[in-house]
Amino acid sequence: MTTIRQDDFIQSIADALQYISYYHPKDFIEALYAAYQKEQSPAAMDAMAQILINSRMCAEGRRPICQDTGIVTVFLKIGMDVRWDAKLGVGDMVNEGVRRAYLNPDNVLRASILSDPAGKRINTKDNTPAVIHMEVVAGDKVEVELAAKGGGSEAKAKFVMLNPSDSIVDWVMKTVPTMGAGWCPPGILGIGIGGTAEKAMILAKQACMGSIDIQDLIARGPGNALEELRLELYDKVNALGIGAQGLGGLTTVLDVKILDYPTHAANKPVAIIPNCAATRHAHFVLDGSGPALLTPPKLEDWPLITQAAGNARRVNIDTLTKQDVADWKPGETLLLSGSLLTGRDAAHKRIVDLLAKGEPLPDGVDFTDKFIYYVGPVDPVRDEVVGPAGPTTATRMDGFTDTVLEKTGLLGMIGKAERGPVAVAAIQKHRAVYLIAIGGAAYLVSKAIRRARVVAFPELGMEAIHEFVVEDMPVTVAVDSRGESIHNTAPKHWQARIGKIPVRVE
């Protein structure tokens, strides 16, 4: 009989969440660096370089890899011979661990969880509650798998109930291109097959927590049907040419992980959940001897990469006009200096509502010839100007884009991933531009922010409108003033170069 103390369990959860906020798994770093070394697309190479540099900086500074510090998912296997020395239930202990981790003053993590999701959507302020899966098993230990899953990649989860004779490969190959780049590739595809609808989704989530071992599998060869499927999908998904951040290139996925479960004879449920470039998960076992001990990686585990400015154009965004941005080309790298405003979903909704009523925007919010950065930063600690401040997925703002460009004089937007047809049309119509910062490089981006202050809607927390003063903030032109999008052209170009899958002519 093993006794697990309440404080040991809570502290283990809290420590693990802090740990994964700033340490990438070693296997991820090795796989990403290998992909970086063989990459031929300059834009994708730059994106991967920023992710690797950011990862090392976070390990050194113990600050979040991404500003989206995730929704916590926990899988527990509780031995039947375990005895709890606790006053709280297991779920309550998990949530107390989450609370301690996200409110840790030495490394504040962004609270992103909203209660009343179909109504008022009120931030819980401490990132609780977690999503908890519990299983009672034989034994006298507690096994914990824990992840902090970013909203951008979670939003790209897909599910289908195939007919038994349908091809899983065909569905995956049809589906992955529809996921865009909002899940911040390169990362891992977790696939769940079988069971029921909800079981397939759970399997896909668990699959994301597996170690990257596709190169070992390639070396030894498949031993069963699932391993054959992994290899086929790994090759074919990478042959799509989507590339890092959707910029086109050789590597879209670092691995494809699959878990399956017996299913009904009439069904073939299949789920995909991607894990982004800020992959965060930990595994530990409690045996009654105290809290879990997580061994930090060595800094030598990270490659030494420096980001070269190269042909990047330095731009003073305080003096820009529409004429100045008219010659920017998709794929061009810029280093921005000057002041910009921030705003995400909630702020855009308020802005558009004010404009619809003919009311003025709040004092300090003037978008004339300015850029807006789609970001919800982490709170600063110690002497920081702002915490990690990477971009959020831009497509969520597509529905607001035409109104904001028309009514405010906004010159351009900065986010991550592609824009949809409605937003691209609005950008072309108003001769604006859309730039991307690299998802998964939030701490690196924050170092370009010299001053920060909240100028409107402070009650929205991380979704408040901030003014940032930046210096040499690295971005890439994604949609130019003529409406050409690199996320449309680059994957097709690289798919053709790779040559394994024909490029369809629409």
Protein Blocks (a to p, Z undefined) as FASTA:
>chain_A
ZZddfklmmmmmmmmmmmmmmmccfklmmmmmmmmmmpcbfklmmmmmmmmmmmmmmmmn
opafbfbgojadddddddfkbccddfbdfklmmmmmmmmmmmomklccddfbdghkllno
paehlopacdddddddedjddcdddddddfklmmmpccddddfkbcfklmmmmmmmmnom
mnopaddddddeejjfklmmmmmmmmmmpccfklmmmmnopabfklmmmmmmmmmmmmno
nognhlopjblbfbdcdddddddfkbccdddddddfkbccdddddehiaccddddddfkl
pccddddfklaccddfklgcfklmmmpcehiacddedddddddfklmmmmmmmmmnopac
dehiafehpacddddddddehjbfbdcdddddfklmmmmmmmmmmmnopabdcdedjddf
klmmmmmmnopacddddehilmmmmmmpmbdcdfbhklnommpccddddehiacddfbdf
kopafklmmmmmmmmmnomaccddZZ
